[in-house]
Amino acid sequence: MSSRRAKSGVCIVRAEVQPEHLLITVAVKRSSGRSLYPVGSDQERHYADPEAAHAAVAEFLSSFTQAPQDRDADPP
């Protein structure tokens, strides 16, 4: 992973009512640029559970407050 720390990012949450559940899409883009709307996304995930989607957004926001070595560490 890059040791360069992202200075900005965009997180888009989309909610769509499906016949059997709510489909929530969370798309994130970390960027060191100044554009509010960077092209493409680093990651897009889909959830049916609002709490899981909320946790994904919280993780994205927390990534900006973590030390670079903590954020860039490979998961176990």
N, C-alpha and C positions, 0 to 999 in steps of 0.2 A: 504494500500500500504506500501511497505517497505520504511524505512527512509534511507536506504543505497543508496548512489548516484552511478549510473553507471559511470564508468571511461572510458569506450570505447563502441563502438557499430559498427554495420555493417548495411549499407543500400544498397540494391541491387535494381536497376531499370532495368526492362526488357520491351522492346518495341516490339510489334508484329503486323504486318500489317494484318488486317482482311478485308474481302471483303467490309464492310460498314464503318469501322472506324479503328482507331489505338487503340489497347488494350495495356495499360500500367499497369504493375504489380510493386508495390512497396512493398518490403519485408524488415522488420527491425528487428534487434536483438540487444537489449541492454545487455551489459555484463560487469561485474566488473573484468573479467579475462583478460589475456594478449593475448589470441588467436585472430588472425585476422578473422578467420572463425569459429565462434561458431556454434554448431550444432543446427539445427532448427531455427525457427523464432518466435519472440514474436507476430508479426502481419504481415499479408499479405493482401493488398487491391488492387483492380482493378479499373482502370480509363479509360475513353475514352477521357477525356479532359486533354490535356497536362498541362494546368494551375493548375488544381486540383491536378495532380500528383506532380507538382513542389511545391505546397503548402504543401503537405504531407512530402516531403523531407525536406523542410525548417522547418517544425514543429519538425521533428526528430532532426535536427541539433540544433535547438533552445533549445531542451530539455536538452542539456548538459550545457547550460549557465544559466538556470533558477535556482533560489534558491530551495533547496529540498522541502520546504513547499509549494511553488508555483506549482512545478511539480507533487507532490503527492496529491494535493487537489482533491477531488471528483468533477467532473463537475456538474453544476447546473441542 
